[in-house]
Amino acid sequence: MPDRQTDLPLNLDDCPCAGGTLDKLIQPAILSVLAEGPLHGYALAERLGQMPLLGGHKPDGSGVYRFLKTMESKGLVTSSWDTSQSGPAKRAYQITPAGERCLRTWIKTLEDYRDGVNDLLRAARKAIGRTSA
């Protein structure tokens, strides 16, 4: 009978258990940052990288821009070209009233997720306590 521990990947950094697959939460993270004020895409990615949720890792910039484009098409954010600084024009993003309503809904959703995760943690800890000896 094979030993379960030998079936585990040697490096768990790429495993979903390490928390690297939280893409679903990028939308409320973007809305939360933009609720504080408009930002250019690069600055937004920097701020997202500072969030504990992302573990100090700056998200992929092209992925952030894809999310922003989708969110803009849904009316959650708006953008405009900022030509006030020297150098190339930069696109600045800001949250819309619809985005603020969406963020309020996300707050409730995230609270429900948190409660569900707490229940899952209790069940997992209980199960591990039963099986380890």
C-alpha positions as CSV (number, residue, x, y, z in Angstrom):
1,M,0.0,0.0,0.0
2,P,1.6,3.4,-1.0
3,D,2.5,5.9,1.7
4,R,0.3,9.0,1.3
5,Q,3.1,11.3,2.2
6,T,5.2,10.2,-0.8
7,D,2.3,11.1,-3.1
8,L,2.6,14.8,-2.1
9,P,4.5,17.2,-4.4
10,L,7.9,18.0,-3.1
11,N,7.4,21.8,-3.4
12,L,4.0,23.0,-2.1
13,D,4.6,26.6,-3.3
14,D,2.7,25.9,-6.5
15,C,-0.1,23.9,-4.8
16,P,-3.5,25.5,-4.3
17,C,-2.9,24.8,-0.6
18,A,-0.3,27.6,-0.5
19,G,-3.0,30.2,-1.4
20,G,-1.7,31.3,-4.7
21,T,-5.0,30.7,-6.6
22,L,-7.1,33.5,-5.1
23,D,-8.0,35.1,-8.4
24,K,-11.6,35.3,-7.4
25,L,-10.7,37.9,-4.8
26,I,-8.8,40.3,-7.2
27,Q,-12.0,42.2,-8.0
28,P,-12.9,43.2,-4.5
29,A,-9.2,44.0,-3.9
30,I,-9.2,46.3,-6.9
31,L,-12.4,48.0,-5.8
32,S,-11.2,48.4,-2.3
33,V,-8.0,50.1,-3.4
34,L,-9.8,52.4,-5.9
35,A,-12.4,53.3,-3.2
36,E,-9.6,55.3,-1.6
37,G,-9.0,57.3,-4.8
38,P,-8.1,57.1,-8.5
39,L,-4.8,55.4,-9.5
40,H,-2.8,54.6,-12.6
41,G,-2.7,50.9,-13.4
42,Y,0.9,50.4,-12.3
43,A,0.3,52.1,-8.9
44,L,-2.8,50.0,-8.5
45,A,-0.8,46.8,-9.0
46,E,1.8,48.1,-6.5
47,R,-0.9,48.7,-3.9
48,L,-2.5,45.3,-4.5
49,G,0.9,43.7,-3.9
50,Q,1.1,45.3,-0.5
51,M,-2.2,43.7,0.6
52,P,-1.8,40.8,3.0
53,L,-4.1,38.7,0.8
54,L,-1.4,38.6,-1.9
55,G,1.4,37.8,0.6
56,G,3.5,40.8,-0.5
57,H,3.7,39.6,-4.2
58,K,2.8,42.2,-6.8
59,P,0.2,40.7,-9.1
60,D,0.9,40.2,-12.8
61,G,0.3,43.6,-14.4
62,S,-1.3,42.3,-17.6
63,G,-3.7,40.3,-15.5
64,V,-4.6,43.4,-13.5
65,Y,-5.2,45.3,-16.7
66,R,-7.4,42.5,-18.0
67,F,-9.5,42.6,-14.8
68,L,-9.7,46.4,-15.1
69,K,-10.9,46.2,-18.7
70,T,-13.6,43.7,-17.8
71,M,-14.6,45.7,-14.7
72,E,-14.8,48.8,-16.9
73,S,-17.1,47.1,-19.4
74,K,-19.4,46.2,-16.5
75,G,-19.4,49.8,-15.3
76,L,-17.6,49.1,-12.0
77,V,-14.7,51.3,-12.8
78,T,-14.0,54.1,-15.3
79,S,-10.7,55.2,-16.8
80,S,-9.3,58.3,-18.4
81,W,-6.0,59.3,-19.9
82,D,-3.8,61.3,-17.6
83,T,-1.5,63.6,-19.6
84,S,-0.7,66.0,-16.7
85,Q,2.8,64.5,-16.1
86,S,5.8,64.5,-18.5
87,G,6.3,61.4,-20.4
88,P,3.7,59.1,-22.0
89,A,0.1,59.4,-21.0
90,K,-1.1,57.0,-18.4
91,R,-4.6,55.6,-17.9
92,A,-6.1,56.4,-14.5
93,Y,-8.8,54.3,-13.0
94,Q,-11.5,55.1,-10.5
95,I,-14.4,53.4,-8.9
96,T,-17.9,54.2,-10.1
97,P,-21.1,54.3,-8.0
98,A,-22.0,50.9,-9.4
99,G,-18.5,49.7,-8.3
100,E,-19.2,51.0,-4.8
101,R,-22.4,49.1,-4.7
102,C,-20.6,46.0,-5.9
103,L,-18.0,46.5,-3.2
104,R,-20.7,46.7,-0.6
105,T,-22.0,43.4,-1.9
106,W,-18.5,41.9,-1.8
107,I,-18.2,42.9,1.9
108,K,-21.2,40.7,2.7
109,T,-19.9,37.9,0.4
110,L,-16.5,38.0,2.0
111,E,-18.0,37.9,5.5
112,D,-19.9,34.8,4.4
113,Y,-16.7,33.3,3.0
114,R,-14.9,34.1,6.2
115,D,-17.6,32.3,8.2
116,G,-17.5,29.3,5.9
117,V,-13.7,29.2,6.0
118,N,-13.8,29.3,9.8
119,D,-16.2,26.4,9.8
120,L,-14.0,24.5,7.4
121,L,-10.9,25.2,9.6
122,R,-12.7,23.8,12.7
123,A,-13.7,20.7,10.8
124,A,-10.2,20.2,9.3
125,R,-8.6,20.6,12.7
126,K,-11.0,18.2,14.3
127,A,-10.4,15.6,11.5
128,I,-6.6,15.9,11.8
129,G,-6.9,15.6,15.5
130,R,-8.8,12.3,15.0
131,T,-6.4,10.8,12.4
132,S,-3.0,11.7,13.9
133,A,-1.7,9.7,16.7
